[in-house]
């Protein structure tokens, strides 16, 4: 998948993270998402930031938002692993 596709998925993930409340777990998700964005923009290693995103999402209460965040993070992971 192209870098532009990954960036579009990242924007979606960032938007979803912005919809979260102001609790500690939500803030952690936003911090990890920002870290992933920095890695994507710099062309750096993304597996560690993605792992951080997954870990912070897992700490959220089980809601529809958590499912949306997980699905989008999974799409980003698959897009980054796609050799095309």
N, CA, C and O atoms as a GROMACS GRO file, in nm:
protein
  336
    1UNK      N    1   0.084  -0.117   0.000
    1UNK     CA    2   0.000   0.000   0.000
    1UNK      C    3   0.089   0.124   0.000
    1UNK      O    4   0.200   0.122   0.053
    2UNK      N    5   0.042   0.229  -0.057
    2UNK     CA    6   0.123   0.349  -0.069
    2UNK      C    7   0.129   0.426   0.064
    2UNK      O    8   0.047   0.406   0.153
    3UNK      N    9   0.229   0.511   0.073
    3UNK     CA   10   0.245   0.593   0.192
    3UNK      C   11   0.126   0.686   0.211
    3UNK      O   12   0.086   0.714   0.324
    4UNK      N   13   0.069   0.732   0.102
    4UNK     CA   14  -0.049   0.820   0.110
    4UNK      C   15  -0.166   0.746   0.174
    4UNK      O   16  -0.240   0.804   0.253
    5UNK      N   17  -0.183   0.619   0.141
    5UNK     CA   18  -0.290   0.539   0.201
    5UNK      C   19  -0.268   0.523   0.350
    5UNK      O   20  -0.362   0.532   0.429
    6UNK      N   21  -0.144   0.500   0.388
    6UNK     CA   22  -0.111   0.487   0.530
    6UNK      C   23  -0.139   0.618   0.601
    6UNK      O   24  -0.193   0.618   0.712
    7UNK      N   25  -0.104   0.728   0.540
    7UNK     CA   26  -0.127   0.859   0.602
    7UNK      C   27  -0.277   0.888   0.616
    7UNK      O   28  -0.320   0.948   0.715
    8UNK      N   29  -0.357   0.847   0.518
    8UNK     CA   30  -0.502   0.865   0.529
    8UNK      C   31  -0.558   0.782   0.644
    8UNK      O   32  -0.644   0.830   0.718
    9UNK      N   33  -0.510   0.659   0.658
    9UNK     CA   34  -0.554   0.575   0.770
    9UNK      C   35  -0.510   0.638   0.903
    9UNK      O   36  -0.585   0.635   1.000
   10UNK      N   37  -0.390   0.693   0.905
   10UNK     CA   38  -0.341   0.759   1.027
   10UNK      C   39  -0.430   0.878   1.065
   10UNK      O   40  -0.462   0.897   1.182
   11UNK      N   41  -0.471   0.957   0.967
   11UNK     CA   42  -0.558   1.072   0.993
   11UNK      C   43  -0.689   1.024   1.055
   11UNK      O   44  -0.742   1.087   1.147
   12UNK      N   45  -0.741   0.913   1.006
   12UNK     CA   46  -0.863   0.856   1.062
   12UNK      C   47  -0.840   0.813   1.207
   12UNK      O   48  -0.923   0.840   1.294
   13UNK      N   49  -0.728   0.746   1.233
   13UNK     CA   50  -0.696   0.703   1.369
   13UNK      C   51  -0.682   0.824   1.461
   13UNK      O   52  -0.731   0.822   1.574
   14UNK      N   53  -0.617   0.927   1.413
   14UNK     CA   54  -0.598   1.049   1.492
   14UNK      C   55  -0.733   1.115   1.522
   14UNK      O   56  -0.755   1.165   1.633
   15UNK      N   57  -0.822   1.116   1.425
   15UNK     CA   58  -0.955   1.174   1.445
   15UNK      C   59  -1.031   1.097   1.552
   15UNK      O   60  -1.091   1.156   1.642
   16UNK      N   61  -1.029   0.963   1.543
   16UNK     CA   62  -1.098   0.881   1.642
   16UNK      C   63  -1.039   0.905   1.782
   16UNK      O   64  -1.113   0.916   1.879
   17UNK      N   65  -0.908   0.914   1.791
   17UNK     CA   66  -0.844   0.938   1.921
   17UNK      C   67  -0.887   1.074   1.977
   17UNK      O   68  -0.900   1.090   2.098
   18UNK      N   69  -0.907   1.170   1.890
   18UNK     CA   70  -0.952   1.302   1.933
   18UNK      C   71  -1.093   1.302   1.989
   18UNK      O   72  -1.130   1.393   2.064
   19UNK      N   73  -1.172   1.203   1.953
   19UNK     CA   74  -1.309   1.194   2.002
   19UNK      C   75  -1.317   1.136   2.144
   19UNK      O   76  -1.422   1.140   2.207
   20UNK      N   77  -1.206   1.082   2.194
   20UNK     CA   78  -1.207   1.022   2.327
   20UNK      C   79  -1.221   1.129   2.434
   20UNK      O   80  -1.198   1.248   2.409
   21UNK      N   81  -1.258   1.087   2.554
   21UNK     CA   82  -1.273   1.181   2.665
   21UNK      C   83  -1.137   1.228   2.715
   21UNK      O   84  -1.036   1.208   2.648
   22UNK      N   85  -1.134   1.288   2.831
   22UNK     CA   86  -1.009   1.344   2.883
   22UNK      C   87  -0.945   1.257   2.990
   22UNK      O   88  -0.855   1.302   3.061
   23UNK      N   89  -0.990   1.134   3.003
   23UNK     CA   90  -0.934   1.044   3.104
   23UNK      C   91  -0.791   1.003   3.073
   23UNK      O   92  -0.740   1.025   2.963
   24UNK      N   93  -0.728   0.944   3.172
   24UNK     CA   94  -0.587   0.904   3.160
   24UNK      C   95  -0.565   0.807   3.044
   24UNK      O   96  -0.469   0.822   2.967
   25UNK      N   97  -0.653   0.708   3.030
   25UNK     CA   98  -0.637   0.610   2.922
   25UNK      C   99  -0.652   0.676   2.785
   25UNK      O  100  -0.581   0.641   2.691
   26UNK      N  101  -0.742   0.772   2.775
   26UNK     CA  102  -0.763   0.842   2.649
   26UNK      C  103  -0.643   0.929   2.612
   26UNK      O  104  -0.603   0.935   2.496
   27UNK      N  105  -0.587   0.994   2.712
   27UNK     CA  106  -0.468   1.076   2.688
   27UNK      C  107  -0.353   0.987   2.641
   27UNK      O  108  -0.278   1.025   2.551
   28UNK      N  109  -0.340   0.869   2.701
   28UNK     CA  110  -0.234   0.776   2.661
   28UNK      C  111  -0.250   0.734   2.515
   28UNK      O  112  -0.152   0.722   2.442
   29UNK      N  113  -0.374   0.711   2.473
   29UNK     CA  114  -0.399   0.675   2.333
   29UNK      C  115  -0.354   0.789   2.242
   29UNK      O  116  -0.287   0.765   2.142
   30UNK      N  117  -0.392   0.911   2.276
   30UNK     CA  118  -0.354   1.025   2.191
   30UNK      C  119  -0.202   1.043   2.184
   30UNK      O  120  -0.149   1.078   2.078
   31UNK      N  121  -0.132   1.020   2.294
   31UNK     CA  122   0.014   1.030   2.295
   31UNK      C  123   0.075   0.924   2.204
   31UNK      O  124   0.166   0.954   2.126
   32UNK      N  125   0.025   0.802   2.213
   32UNK     CA  126   0.079   0.693   2.130
   32UNK      C  127   0.047   0.715   1.983
   32UNK      O  128   0.130   0.685   1.897
   33UNK      N  129  -0.070   0.768   1.954
   33UNK     CA  130  -0.108   0.797   1.814
   33UNK      C  131  -0.016   0.906   1.758
   33UNK      O  132   0.027   0.897   1.643
   34UNK      N  133   0.014   1.006   1.838
   34UNK     CA  134   0.106   1.112   1.794
   34UNK      C  135   0.245   1.055   1.767
   34UNK      O  136   0.310   1.094   1.671
   35UNK      N  137   0.289   0.963   1.851
   35UNK     CA  138   0.419   0.898   1.831
   35UNK      C  139   0.421   0.819   1.700
   35UNK      O  140   0.520   0.822   1.627
   36UNK      N  141   0.312   0.750   1.672
   36UNK     CA  142   0.301   0.676   1.546
   36UNK      C  143   0.306   0.773   1.428
   36UNK      O  144   0.372   0.744   1.328
   37UNK      N  145   0.238   0.885   1.438
   37UNK     CA  146   0.239   0.984   1.331
   37UNK      C  147   0.379   1.036   1.304
   37UNK      O  148   0.417   1.057   1.188
   38UNK      N  149   0.456   1.059   1.409
   38UNK     CA  150   0.594   1.104   1.394
   38UNK      C  151   0.676   0.999   1.320
   38UNK      O  152   0.755   1.032   1.232
   39UNK      N  153   0.658   0.873   1.356
   39UNK     CA  154   0.732   0.764   1.291
   39UNK      C  155   0.694   0.752   1.144
   39UNK      O  156   0.780   0.731   1.059
   40UNK      N  157   0.567   0.766   1.113
   40UNK     CA  158   0.522   0.757   0.974
   40UNK      C  159   0.578   0.873   0.893
   40UNK      O  160   0.630   0.853   0.783
   41UNK      N  161   0.569   0.994   0.947
   41UNK     CA  162   0.617   1.113   0.876
   41UNK      C  163   0.767   1.110   0.851
   41UNK      O  164   0.815   1.156   0.748
   42UNK      N  165   0.841   1.055   0.948
   42UNK     CA  166   0.987   1.052   0.934
   42UNK      C  167   1.037   0.930   0.857
   42UNK      O  168   1.156   0.921   0.826
   43UNK      N  169   0.947   0.837   0.826
   43UNK     CA  170   0.988   0.716   0.756
   43UNK      C  171   1.063   0.619   0.847
   43UNK      O  172   1.135   0.531   0.800
   44UNK      N  173   1.046   0.637   0.976
   44UNK     CA  174   1.115   0.554   1.073
   44UNK      C  175   1.045   0.423   1.101
   44UNK      O  176   0.948   0.386   1.034
   45UNK      N  177   1.095   0.354   1.200
   45UNK     CA  178   1.042   0.224   1.242
   45UNK      C  179   0.905   0.245   1.306
   45UNK      O  180   0.890   0.332   1.393
   46UNK      N  181   0.805   0.167   1.264
   46UNK     CA  182   0.669   0.188   1.311
   46UNK      C  183   0.615   0.076   1.399
   46UNK      O  184   0.507   0.090   1.457
   47UNK      N  185   0.686  -0.036   1.410
   47UNK     CA  186   0.630  -0.148   1.486
   47UNK      C  187   0.619  -0.116   1.635
   47UNK      O  188   0.521  -0.155   1.699
   48UNK      N  189   0.716  -0.046   1.690
   48UNK     CA  190   0.711  -0.010   1.832
   48UNK      C  191   0.598   0.090   1.861
   48UNK      O  192   0.522   0.070   1.955
   49UNK      N  193   0.586   0.198   1.782
   49UNK     CA  194   0.473   0.288   1.805
   49UNK      C  195   0.338   0.221   1.786
   49UNK      O  196   0.243   0.251   1.859
   50UNK      N  197   0.327   0.131   1.689
   50UNK     CA  198   0.201   0.059   1.668
   50UNK      C  199   0.170  -0.029   1.788
   50UNK      O  200   0.055  -0.040   1.829
   51UNK      N  201   0.272  -0.091   1.844
   51UNK     CA  202   0.253  -0.173   1.963
   51UNK      C  203   0.205  -0.086   2.080
   51UNK      O  204   0.119  -0.127   2.157
   52UNK      N  205   0.262   0.033   2.092
   52UNK     CA  206   0.218   0.127   2.196
   52UNK      C  207   0.073   0.169   2.177
   52UNK      O  208  -0.002   0.181   2.274
   53UNK      N  209   0.034   0.191   2.052
   53UNK     CA  210  -0.106   0.226   2.023
   53UNK      C  211  -0.197   0.111   2.065
   53UNK      O  212  -0.298   0.133   2.130
   54UNK      N  213  -0.160  -0.011   2.027
   54UNK     CA  214  -0.242  -0.128   2.062
   54UNK      C  215  -0.255  -0.143   2.214
   54UNK      O  216  -0.364  -0.169   2.265
   55UNK      N  217  -0.145  -0.125   2.284
   55UNK     CA  218  -0.146  -0.138   2.430
   55UNK      C  219  -0.235  -0.032   2.494
   55UNK      O  220  -0.313  -0.062   2.584
   56UNK      N  221  -0.223   0.091   2.448
   56UNK     CA  222  -0.304   0.198   2.507
   56UNK      C  223  -0.452   0.182   2.472
   56UNK      O  224  -0.539   0.213   2.554
   57UNK      N  225  -0.482   0.135   2.353
   57UNK     CA  226  -0.622   0.110   2.316
   57UNK      C  227  -0.681   0.000   2.404
   57UNK      O  228  -0.798   0.009   2.443
   58UNK      N  229  -0.603  -0.100   2.435
   58UNK     CA  230  -0.650  -0.211   2.518
   58UNK      C  231  -0.690  -0.164   2.658
   58UNK      O  232  -0.769  -0.230   2.724
   59UNK      N  233  -0.637  -0.053   2.703
   59UNK     CA  234  -0.669   0.001   2.836
   59UNK      C  235  -0.800   0.080   2.839
   59UNK      O  236  -0.850   0.115   2.945
   60UNK      N  237  -0.854   0.107   2.722
   60UNK     CA  238  -0.981   0.179   2.716
   60UNK      C  239  -1.096   0.086   2.753
   60UNK      O  240  -1.086  -0.035   2.737
   61UNK      N  241  -1.206   0.144   2.803
   61UNK     CA  242  -1.325   0.061   2.827
   61UNK      C  243  -1.373   0.002   2.694
   61UNK      O  244  -1.353   0.061   2.588
   62UNK      N  245  -1.435  -0.112   2.702
   62UNK     CA  246  -1.482  -0.179   2.581
   62UNK      C  247  -1.605  -0.105   2.527
   62UNK      O  248  -1.717  -0.122   2.576
   63UNK      N  249  -1.582  -0.024   2.424
   63UNK     CA  250  -1.688   0.055   2.362
   63UNK      C  251  -1.674   0.045   2.211
   63UNK      O  252  -1.580  -0.015   2.159
   64UNK      N  253  -1.769   0.104   2.142
   64UNK     CA  254  -1.762   0.107   1.996
   64UNK      C  255  -1.639   0.185   1.950
   64UNK      O  256  -1.578   0.151   1.848
   65UNK      N  257  -1.604   0.290   2.024
   65UNK     CA  258  -1.486   0.370   1.987
   65UNK      C  259  -1.359   0.286   1.994
   65UNK      O  260  -1.273   0.296   1.908
   66UNK      N  261  -1.349   0.204   2.096
   66UNK     CA  262  -1.232   0.116   2.110
   66UNK      C  263  -1.224   0.021   1.990
   66UNK      O  264  -1.115  -0.003   1.937
   67UNK      N  265  -1.337  -0.031   1.947
   67UNK     CA  266  -1.339  -0.120   1.830
   67UNK      C  267  -1.295  -0.046   1.704
   67UNK      O  268  -1.221  -0.101   1.623
   68UNK      N  269  -1.340   0.077   1.688
   68UNK     CA  270  -1.303   0.155   1.571
   68UNK      C  271  -1.152   0.184   1.572
   68UNK      O  272  -1.086   0.175   1.469
   69UNK      N  273  -1.100   0.220   1.688
   69UNK     CA  274  -0.956   0.246   1.699
   69UNK      C  275  -0.875   0.121   1.668
   69UNK      O  276  -0.777   0.127   1.594
   70UNK      N  277  -0.916   0.008   1.724
   70UNK     CA  278  -0.845  -0.118   1.699
   70UNK      C  279  -0.848  -0.156   1.551
   70UNK      O  280  -0.747  -0.198   1.495
   71UNK      N  281  -0.964  -0.141   1.490
   71UNK     CA  282  -0.976  -0.177   1.347
   71UNK      C  283  -0.886  -0.089   1.261
   71UNK      O  284  -0.819  -0.139   1.170
   72UNK      N  285  -0.884   0.039   1.288
   72UNK     CA  286  -0.802   0.131   1.210
   72UNK      C  287  -0.653   0.106   1.232
   72UNK      O  288  -0.575   0.109   1.137
   73UNK      N  289  -0.614   0.080   1.357
   73UNK     CA  290  -0.474   0.048   1.386
   73UNK      C  291  -0.434  -0.081   1.314
   73UNK      O  292  -0.322  -0.093   1.264
   74UNK      N  293  -0.524  -0.178   1.308
   74UNK     CA  294  -0.497  -0.302   1.236
   74UNK      C  295  -0.480  -0.278   1.087
   74UNK      O  296  -0.394  -0.340   1.023
   75UNK      N  297  -0.561  -0.190   1.031
   75UNK     CA  298  -0.548  -0.156   0.889
   75UNK      C  299  -0.414  -0.090   0.862
   75UNK      O  300  -0.350  -0.116   0.760
   76UNK      N  301  -0.370  -0.003   0.953
   76UNK     CA  302  -0.240   0.062   0.936
   76UNK      C  303  -0.130  -0.043   0.941
   76UNK      O  304  -0.038  -0.040   0.859
   77UNK      N  305  -0.138  -0.135   1.036
   77UNK     CA  306  -0.037  -0.242   1.047
   77UNK      C  307  -0.029  -0.323   0.918
   77UNK      O  308   0.080  -0.349   0.867
   78UNK      N  309  -0.144  -0.363   0.865
   78UNK     CA  310  -0.147  -0.441   0.740
   78UNK      C  311  -0.093  -0.359   0.623
   78UNK      O  312  -0.020  -0.411   0.539
   79UNK      N  313  -0.128  -0.231   0.619
   79UNK     CA  314  -0.080  -0.145   0.509
   79UNK      C  315   0.072  -0.129   0.514
   79UNK      O  316   0.137  -0.128   0.410
   80UNK      N  317   0.127  -0.118   0.633
   80UNK     CA  318   0.271  -0.102   0.646
   80UNK      C  319   0.346  -0.232   0.613
   80UNK      O  320   0.461  -0.229   0.570
   81UNK      N  321   0.281  -0.346   0.634
   81UNK     CA  322   0.344  -0.475   0.607
   81UNK      C  323   0.328  -0.517   0.462
   81UNK      O  324   0.398  -0.608   0.416
   82UNK      N  325   0.238  -0.453   0.389
   82UNK     CA  326   0.213  -0.486   0.249
   82UNK      C  327   0.332  -0.440   0.166
   82UNK      O  328   0.364  -0.321   0.165
   83UNK      N  329   0.400  -0.534   0.095
   83UNK     CA  330   0.522  -0.498   0.021
   83UNK      C  331   0.500  -0.416  -0.106
   83UNK      O  332   0.596  -0.368  -0.166
   84UNK      N  333   0.375  -0.397  -0.147
   84UNK     CA  334   0.350  -0.321  -0.272
   84UNK      C  335   0.391  -0.183  -0.255
   84UNK      O  336   0.378  -0.103  -0.347
   0.00000   0.00000   0.00000
